Amino acid sequence: MLTKTYGSAVQGVNANTITIEVVVSQGTNFYVVGLPDNAIKESQQRIEAALKMRGYRMPRTKVVVNMAPADIRKEGSAYDLPIALGILHASQQLNTERLGEYIIMGELALDGELRPIRGVLPIAIQARKEGFKGFILPRANAQEAAIVNNLDVIPVENMQQAIDFFEGRLAIEPLQLDTRSVFQSAANQYAADFADVQGQENIKRALEIAAAGGHNVIMIGPPGAGKTMLAKRLPSILPALSIQEALETTKIHSVAGKLGANASLLTSRPFRSPHHTISDVALVGGGGNPQPGEISLAHNGVLFLDELPEFKRTVLEVMRQPLEERRVTISRAKVSIDFPSNFMLIASMNPCPCGYYNHPEKECVCGPGVVQRYLNKVSGPLLDRIDLHVEVTPVTFDQMTETRKAETSENIQQRVEKAREVQATRFREFPEIHSNAMMPSQMVKELCQIDEAGRALLKTAMERLGLSARAYDRILKVARTIADLGDSDEIRLEHLAEAIQYRSLDREGWAG
């Protein structure tokens, strides 16, 4: 007897439906074919133990499980439940005609209980697209799957509940979730606020410009100046996530297994801060079964690299292309997978190994040439891709003890959102471009026109600082954002002057 059940294989951030065919016939042995990995091959032991614990029998005849299409690699233990139900139906221990109406996924414990799985959201989206009635899965993953409307999400705690559901002995109400109300009730809530930061008005201004235009920032300053504290508050002034952005972000975290049990939609922008010992693969993604890296987990949010020169050079260099293209392509012999990586890069670094070069009070003890060697750890091409270079100076005692409350993140966010609305109108005919930072060179020439005085100022700055053509574009983009914040249609001289001053690392004072 041939039985078909349906599961799903996640590749990148998308899912492919897998048909699981089970035949019980004369002979001996248990075979799983169709490019399964070791975790699936080992499922026989888990399934056999679970069936015995629940009073069912494993057929002592020949059992063949085929997972089609056979050219897609299937990985992980999430196929235990559909294979077990297929075996029960093929051996006539399960009486139902409804197996083909549902996508079924779940890892079996030896007692038949179900353990949570990864990648539930892309599986649910694909199930709805292909017209399946519902999705049977572990209860711990049900909230995540219920984000998808028009799909019956049937949460089960163990294999017996799934069997009873199919045989009509147990009625399980599909889990309903009002995605919009859940999203709106929890949206835009951050623990950290710019109101907690005393002083540092120039840095707050730079971060406001960065948030308004989607620009990358590097902060240079001595230890304890507040670089990390400021970076952690950046997501709180970014525009609130849209439903579409929240779904995209949740999909990536679901595939990576970062959502946790009983999680649903991500409602705040991600903030990722990997340690400087991170490997290339962990940062950009990859592995035998390609998984998203930190830059994809930061999609629609912020990637913070603290102590930038301490990162391995190779790690920083592999980030150059994703910064430009806003996606990562991971190629293998048989498959090529794209992970989105539209993030804002915030980096911080000390100005030298001792940390006190250019400090207003403390003396730098680094020898001749040491500062330049330290700065050279960060390549010029990478720095060119960072729009704002900002010097962070320590806060004075008077600023620290000031009782006046600083401006809240909410107030700054309102100005940022207003500037983003101007950009949304500007780029309405270009669906791939959402902010000034994403403008290609040709568009910069068209939309960032400057007058004769502005050209003279920029020429002087270019010659004095030795800026590259890419840095020239960056200055114009930042100036355009400053003009948007100032509600100005034209880029005026003061906008250009402010944009030029955010190129600290190009100045002669940093030559060491």
C-alpha positions in Angstrom: 0.0 0.0 0.0 1.3 3.5 -1.0 0.8 6.4 1.4 1.7 10.0 0.8 2.3 12.7 3.5 3.7 16.1 3.0 6.5 18.0 4.7 8.8 20.9 3.8 12.5 21.6 3.2 13.8 25.1 3.9 16.4 26.5 1.5 17.7 29.9 2.4 14.6 31.8 3.6 12.1 29.9 1.4 10.6 26.5 1.7 10.0 23.7 -0.8 7.2 21.1 -0.3 8.4 17.6 0.1 6.2 14.6 -0.8 7.0 11.7 1.6 5.9 8.4 0.0 5.8 5.3 2.2 5.4 1.7 1.0 5.1 -1.3 3.3 5.7 -4.5 1.3 7.1 -8.1 1.6 10.7 -8.3 2.7 12.8 -6.9 5.5 14.7 -3.7 6.3 13.9 0.0 6.6 15.0 2.3 3.8 14.9 6.1 3.5 15.8 7.4 0.0 15.7 10.9 -1.6 18.9 12.5 -0.4 18.2 12.4 3.4 20.9 13.4 5.9 22.0 11.3 8.9 19.4 12.9 11.2 16.6 11.6 8.9 18.3 8.1 8.5 18.3 7.9 12.3 14.6 8.6 12.5 13.8 4.9 12.3 15.0 4.4 15.9 13.0 7.4 17.2 9.9 6.4 15.3 10.0 2.8 16.4 10.4 3.8 20.1 7.6 6.4 19.9 5.2 3.9 18.2 5.9 1.2 20.8 5.4 3.7 23.7 2.0 4.7 22.2 0.8 1.1 21.6 1.5 0.8 17.9 3.8 -1.5 16.0 6.6 -0.9 13.6 6.1 -3.2 10.6 8.5 -6.1 10.5 8.4 -6.2 6.7 10.1 -4.0 4.1 9.5 -0.3 4.6 10.6 2.2 1.9 10.3 5.9 2.6 10.9 8.1 -0.5 11.3 11.9 -0.1 10.6 13.7 -3.3 11.9 15.6 -5.2 15.0 13.5 -4.7 17.5 16.1 -5.9 16.8 18.5 -2.9 18.9 17.7 0.2 16.6 17.0 3.2 18.1 17.8 6.6 17.1 17.6 10.3 14.8 15.6 12.5 11.6 17.6 11.6 10.4 14.8 9.3 9.9 12.3 12.1 6.1 13.0 12.5 5.1 12.8 8.8 7.2 9.6 8.3 5.6 8.0 11.4 2.1 8.9 10.3 2.9 7.6 6.8 4.1 4.3 8.2 1.0 3.9 10.3 -1.3 4.6 7.4 0.6 2.3 5.0 0.5 -0.5 7.6 -3.3 0.1 8.1 -2.9 1.2 11.7 -4.2 4.7 10.9 -7.6 5.1 9.2 -7.9 8.5 7.5 -8.3 10.1 4.0 -7.1 13.5 5.1 -3.3 13.1 5.3 -2.8 14.8 2.0 -4.6 18.0 3.1 -1.9 19.0 5.6 1.8 19.8 5.8 3.0 17.9 8.8 6.3 18.6 10.6 7.8 17.7 14.0 10.6 16.0 15.8 9.6 12.9 17.9 11.0 12.2 21.3 11.2 8.5 22.2 7.9 8.7 24.2 6.1 10.3 21.2 6.2 13.9 22.5 6.9 16.5 19.9 9.9 18.9 20.0 10.0 22.3 18.3 11.6 22.7 14.9 13.2 25.5 12.8 11.9 27.5 9.8 8.2 27.3 10.6 7.3 30.7 9.1 8.6 30.0 5.6 7.0 26.5 5.7 3.6 28.0 6.6 3.9 30.7 3.9 4.6 28.0 1.3 1.8 25.7 2.5 -0.7 28.5 2.1 0.7 29.4 -1.4 0.3 25.7 -2.5 -3.3 25.5 -1.2 -2.9 23.1 1.7 -5.8 23.2 4.2 -3.5 23.3 7.2 -0.2 22.8 9.0 0.2 20.2 11.8 3.2 21.0 14.0 4.5 21.1 17.6 2.6 23.4 19.9 5.8 25.4 20.8 6.0 26.6 17.1 2.2 27.3 16.7 2.4 31.1 17.5 5.0 31.6 14.7 3.0 29.7 12.1 -0.3 31.4 13.1 1.1 34.7 11.7 0.1 33.3 8.3 -3.6 33.9 7.6 -6.0 31.5 5.7 -4.1 28.4 6.9 -5.4 26.1 9.7 -2.6 25.9 12.2 -3.1 22.7 14.3 -0.8 22.6 17.3 -0.2 19.1 18.8 1.9 18.1 21.8 2.5 14.5 20.8 2.1 11.9 18.1 -1.1 10.5 19.7 -2.9 13.8 19.4 -2.0 14.0 15.6 -3.4 10.4 15.2 -6.6 11.2 17.1 -7.1 14.4 15.1 -6.9 12.5 11.8 -9.2 9.7 13.0 -11.7 12.2 14.3 -11.5 11.3 18.0 -10.0 14.7 18.9 -11.2 18.1 17.7 -8.3 20.6 17.7 -9.3 24.2 17.0 -6.9 25.9 14.6 -4.9 28.6 16.4 -6.0 32.1 15.4 -3.8 35.1 15.7 -4.8 38.7 14.8 -1.4 39.5 13.3 -2.0 43.3 13.0 -3.2 43.7 16.6 -0.3 41.6 18.0 2.1 43.7 15.8 0.7 47.1 16.8 0.5 46.2 20.6 4.2 45.3 20.8 5.7 47.5 18.0 8.4 50.0 18.6 9.2 49.1 22.2 12.8 49.4 23.2 14.4 49.2 26.6 17.1 51.9 25.8 16.3 55.5 25.1 18.4 58.5 24.0 16.9 60.4 27.0 19.3 58.4 29.2 22.4 59.9 27.4 23.8 63.1 28.9 25.8 65.3 26.6 27.2 63.9 23.3 24.8 66.2 21.3 27.0 66.1 18.2 27.0 62.2 18.2 23.2 62.2 18.6 23.0 64.5 15.6 25.2 62.2 13.5 23.1 59.1 14.5 19.9 61.0 13.7 21.3 61.8 10.2 22.4 58.1 9.8 18.9 56.9 10.8 17.2 59.4 8.5 19.1 58.3 5.4 20.0 54.7 6.3 23.7 55.6 6.4 26.6 53.5 7.9 28.5 55.1 10.8 31.9 54.6 12.5 32.5 56.2 15.9 36.1 56.8 16.9 36.9 57.7 20.5 38.6 56.6 23.8 37.4 53.9 26.1 34.4 54.9 28.2 33.3 57.8 25.9 29.9 56.2 25.3 30.2 54.6 21.9 28.5 51.3 22.7 25.8 53.1 24.8 24.9 55.3 21.8 25.0 52.5 19.3 22.6 50.4 21.4 20.0 53.2 21.3 20.1 53.6 17.5 17.2 51.1 16.8 15.0 53.2 19.0 15.1 56.2 16.6 14.8 54.2 13.3 11.3 54.2 11.7 9.0 51.6 13.1 9.0 48.3 11.3 6.2 47.8 8.7 4.3 44.5 8.7 6.2 43.4 5.6 9.6 44.2 7.1 8.6 42.3 10.3 7.6 39.2 8.3 10.9 39.3 6.3 12.9 39.7 9.6 11.0 37.0 11.4 11.5 34.5 8.5 15.3 34.9 8.7 15.3 34.4 12.5 12.9 31.4 12.1 15.3 29.7 9.7 18.3 30.4 12.0 16.3 29.0 15.0 16.7 32.3 16.9 13.0 32.9 17.7 12.7 30.6 20.7 9.6 28.7 21.9 6.1 30.3 21.7 7.5 33.3 19.7 5.5 35.0 17.0 6.2 38.1 14.9 9.3 40.2 15.6 8.0 43.7 16.3 11.2 45.7 16.9 14.3 46.2 14.7 17.0 43.7 15.4 20.3 44.8 17.0 23.2 42.3 16.4 26.6 42.8 18.1 28.9 39.9 17.3 32.2 39.5 19.1 35.4 40.4 17.3 36.5 36.7 17.3 33.6 35.8 14.9 34.5 33.8 11.8 33.7 34.7 8.2 31.0 32.1 7.9 29.3 33.2 11.1 29.2 36.8 10.0 28.0 36.4 6.4 26.4 33.0 6.5 27.2 29.6 5.0 28.1 26.2 6.2 27.3 22.7 4.7 23.6 23.5 5.0 23.7 27.3 4.4 22.4 29.3 7.3 22.0 33.0 7.7 24.9 34.9 9.3 24.9 37.9 11.6 24.5 40.3 8.7 21.3 38.6 7.7 20.0 38.4 11.3 20.5 42.2 11.3 18.3 42.6 8.2 16.1 45.7 8.6 18.0 46.6 11.8 21.5 47.4 13.0 24.8 45.5 12.9 27.2 46.8 15.6 30.9 45.9 15.3 32.6 47.0 18.5 36.4 47.5 18.3 36.4 47.3 14.5 40.3 46.9 14.1 40.2 43.8 16.3 38.1 41.9 13.8 40.1 39.7 11.4 40.8 41.4 8.1 39.2 38.6 6.1 36.0 39.0 8.1 35.7 42.7 7.3 36.6 42.2 3.7 33.8 39.7 3.0 31.4 42.3 4.3 32.2 44.8 1.5 29.9 43.2 -1.2 26.8 42.8 1.1 27.2 46.4 2.2 26.8 47.5 -1.5 24.3 44.9 -2.7 22.1 44.5 0.4 22.1 40.7 0.1 24.5 37.7 0.5 24.8 35.0 -2.1 26.1 31.7 -0.8 27.0 29.3 -3.7 27.5 25.6 -3.4 28.1 22.9 -6.1 24.4 22.2 -6.4 22.6 25.2 -5.0 23.0 29.0 -4.8 21.1 30.7 -1.9 20.4 34.4 -1.4 20.0 35.8 2.1 18.8 39.4 2.5 21.1 41.7 4.4 19.8 45.3 4.3 21.2 46.5 7.6 22.8 49.7 9.0 26.4 49.2 10.0 27.5 50.9 13.1 31.2 50.4 14.0 33.2 51.7 16.9 36.9 51.8 17.5 39.6 53.3 19.7 41.8 55.8 17.9 45.0 53.8 18.8 46.0 50.7 20.8 46.2 52.6 24.1 42.9 54.4 23.3 44.0 58.0 24.0 45.3 59.4 20.7 43.7 62.9 20.2 42.3 62.8 23.8 41.7 66.2 25.2 43.3 65.4 28.6 45.1 62.1 28.6 48.4 61.5 26.8 48.8 58.8 24.1 51.7 56.4 24.9 51.8 54.7 21.5 55.1 54.9 19.6 55.7 56.5 16.2 53.7 54.9 13.3 51.7 52.7 15.7 48.5 54.8 15.3 48.6 54.5 11.5 49.3 50.8 11.6 46.3 50.4 13.9 44.1 52.4 11.6 45.4 50.4 8.6 43.8 47.3 10.0 40.5 48.7 8.6 40.9 48.8 4.9 40.2 51.9 2.8 37.6 50.3 0.7 35.6 49.3 3.8 35.9 52.8 5.3 34.7 54.3 1.9 31.5 52.4 2.3 30.9 54.0 5.7 29.2 57.4 5.2 29.8 59.1 8.6 33.0 59.1 10.5 32.4 60.6 13.9 34.8 61.5 16.8 33.4 60.7 20.2 34.9 62.7 23.1 34.4 61.8 26.8 31.5 63.5 28.6 32.6 66.1 31.2 31.6 65.9 34.8 29.2 68.8 34.5 27.4 67.1 31.6 27.1 63.8 33.5 25.6 65.4 36.5 23.2 67.6 34.6 19.6 67.2 35.8 18.0 68.4 32.6 16.5 65.5 30.7 17.9 64.9 27.2 15.7 64.6 24.1 13.8 61.3 24.0 14.1 58.7 21.2 10.4 59.2 20.3 11.0 62.9 19.4 14.1 62.1 17.3 12.2 59.2 15.7 9.4 61.6 14.5 12.0 63.8 12.7 13.6 60.6 11.2 10.2 59.3 10.0 9.4 62.7 8.4 12.7 62.6 6.5 12.0 59.0 5.4 8.6 60.0 4.1 10.3 62.6 1.9 12.6 59.9 0.6 9.7 57.5 0.0 8.1 60.1 -2.2 11.4 60.7 -4.0 11.9 57.0 -4.7 8.3 55.9 -5.3 9.2 54.8 -8.9 12.2 52.7 -7.7 10.9 49.9 -5.5 14.4 48.7 -4.7 15.5 52.0 -3.2 14.1 53.0 0.2 16.6 55.6 1.5 19.3 58.1 0.4 22.1 55.7 1.3 20.8 53.2 -1.3 21.0 55.6 -4.3 23.3 54.5 -7.1 25.9 56.9 -8.5 23.8 57.9 -11.5 20.9 58.9 -9.3 23.2 60.8 -6.9 24.2 63.1 -9.9 20.5 63.7 -10.7 19.1 64.2 -7.2 22.0 65.8 -5.3 22.6 68.9 -7.4 24.8 71.6 -5.8 25.5 75.2 -6.7 28.8 76.8 -7.7 29.7 77.7 -4.1 29.0 74.1 -3.0 31.1 72.7 -5.9 34.1 74.9 -4.8 33.8 73.8 -1.2 33.6 70.1 -2.2 36.5 70.5 -4.6 38.7 72.0 -1.8 37.6 69.2 0.6 38.3 66.5 -2.0 41.8 67.8 -2.8 42.8 68.4 0.9 41.4 65.1 2.2 42.3 63.0 -0.8 38.9 61.5 -1.0 37.9 58.8 -3.5 35.0 59.0 -6.0 33.0 56.8 -3.7 33.6 59.1 -0.8 32.4 62.0 -3.0 29.1 60.2 -3.6 28.8 59.5 0.2 29.2 63.2 1.1 26.5 64.2 -1.4 24.1 61.5 -0.1 24.7 62.6 3.5 24.2 66.2 2.5 20.9 65.2 0.8 19.7 63.6 4.1 20.7 66.7 6.1 18.6 68.8 3.7 15.7 66.3 4.1 15.9 66.7 7.9 16.0 70.5 7.4 12.9 70.3 5.2 14.9 71.8 2.3 14.5 70.9 -1.4 18.0 72.0 -2.2 21.3 71.0 -0.8 22.7 74.3 0.7 26.2 75.2 1.6 25.7 74.5 5.3 24.3 71.0 4.5 27.4 70.2 2.5 29.8 71.6 5.1 28.2 69.4 7.8 28.4 66.3 5.6 32.1 67.0 4.9 32.9 67.2 8.6 31.7 63.6 9.0 34.8 62.3 7.3 37.1 62.3 10.3 39.3 59.4 9.3 40.2 61.2 6.0 41.6 64.2 7.7 45.4 64.8 8.1 45.1 64.8 11.9 44.6 61.0 11.7 47.8 60.3 9.8 49.5 59.3 13.0 
